[in-house]
Amino acid sequence: MIERHEAKNQVCCDTCPACYPNTYADEDFAVMIADAKTAGWVIRKLKADPNRDPDTAELFGAEPRLARKDDECAQPYTHTCPDCAARQKVEGRLI
């Protein structure tokens, strides 16, 4: 997920609490994604799943953190840190 705080953006892992350490202004969004991918983060577009429930409150006990305004649609991307990506690759299931 992309977390936004005080006009700065940061890439956060969808499966663990890890975040890419650098923050970026809105106009540097593409640079942020490129830097995170260079550092080993896996950022991929999801295929549409009409049966998928976008609410993760039952998994994490809180509403999902989304870098978007309330009237915008959620972007179908996954963000996986290098540690989770390596673990999922070993288990044979990179999401």
C-alpha positions as CSV (number, residue, x, y, z in Angstrom):
1,M,0.0,0.0,0.0
2,I,1.0,3.6,-0.4
3,E,0.7,5.6,2.8
4,R,0.4,9.4,2.7
5,H,1.2,11.7,5.6
6,E,1.7,15.5,5.5
7,A,2.1,15.6,1.7
8,K,4.7,12.8,1.7
9,N,4.2,9.2,0.3
10,Q,5.8,6.0,1.4
11,V,5.5,2.4,0.1
12,C,4.4,-0.1,2.8
13,C,4.2,-3.8,2.6
14,D,0.7,-5.4,2.3
15,T,1.7,-8.5,4.3
16,C,3.8,-7.1,7.1
17,P,4.5,-3.7,8.9
18,A,7.6,-3.0,6.9
19,C,7.9,0.3,4.9
20,Y,10.4,1.5,2.4
21,P,12.4,4.0,4.5
22,N,12.3,7.0,2.1
23,T,9.4,9.3,1.7
24,Y,8.5,11.2,-1.5
25,A,6.4,14.2,-2.5
26,D,3.4,13.6,-4.7
27,E,5.2,14.8,-7.9
28,D,8.0,12.2,-7.2
29,F,5.6,9.2,-7.1
30,A,7.2,7.5,-10.1
31,V,10.6,7.9,-8.6
32,M,9.4,6.4,-5.3
33,I,8.1,3.3,-7.1
34,A,11.3,2.9,-9.2
35,D,13.5,3.3,-6.1
36,A,11.4,0.7,-4.1
37,K,11.6,-1.8,-7.0
38,T,15.4,-1.2,-7.3
39,A,15.6,-2.0,-3.5
40,G,13.8,-5.4,-4.1
41,W,10.2,-4.5,-3.5
42,V,7.7,-6.3,-5.6
43,I,4.9,-3.9,-6.9
44,R,2.4,-5.5,-9.2
45,K,-1.0,-4.8,-10.6
46,L,-3.6,-7.2,-9.4
47,K,-6.0,-9.0,-11.7
48,A,-9.6,-8.0,-11.1
49,D,-11.5,-10.4,-8.8
50,P,-15.2,-9.6,-8.5
51,N,-15.5,-11.8,-5.4
52,R,-12.7,-10.0,-3.5
53,D,-13.8,-8.1,-0.4
54,P,-11.7,-4.9,-0.2
55,D,-12.1,-4.5,3.6
56,T,-9.3,-6.0,5.6
57,A,-10.6,-5.1,9.0
58,E,-11.2,-8.7,9.9
59,L,-7.5,-9.5,9.2
60,F,-5.8,-6.5,10.8
61,G,-8.4,-5.2,13.2
62,A,-8.5,-1.8,11.5
63,E,-9.5,-0.1,8.3
64,P,-7.0,-0.4,5.5
65,R,-4.6,2.5,5.1
66,L,-5.1,3.9,1.6
67,A,-3.3,6.8,-0.1
68,R,-6.3,8.1,-1.8
69,K,-9.2,10.4,-1.2
70,D,-12.5,9.0,0.0
71,D,-14.2,9.6,-3.4
72,E,-11.4,7.9,-5.4
73,C,-11.3,4.2,-6.3
74,A,-8.7,1.9,-4.8
75,Q,-5.8,1.1,-7.1
76,P,-5.4,-2.6,-7.7
77,Y,-1.7,-3.0,-6.8
78,T,0.2,-5.2,-4.3
79,H,3.3,-3.9,-2.5
80,T,5.5,-6.6,-1.1
81,C,8.8,-6.0,0.8
82,P,11.9,-7.9,-0.1
83,D,11.7,-10.2,3.0
84,C,8.0,-11.2,2.3
85,A,8.8,-11.6,-1.4
86,A,11.7,-14.0,-0.7
87,R,9.5,-15.9,1.8
88,Q,6.6,-16.2,-0.7
89,K,9.0,-17.3,-3.4
90,V,10.4,-20.1,-1.3
91,E,6.8,-21.1,-0.4
92,G,6.0,-21.0,-4.1
93,R,3.3,-18.4,-4.0
94,L,4.2,-14.8,-4.9
95,I,1.0,-12.8,-4.8
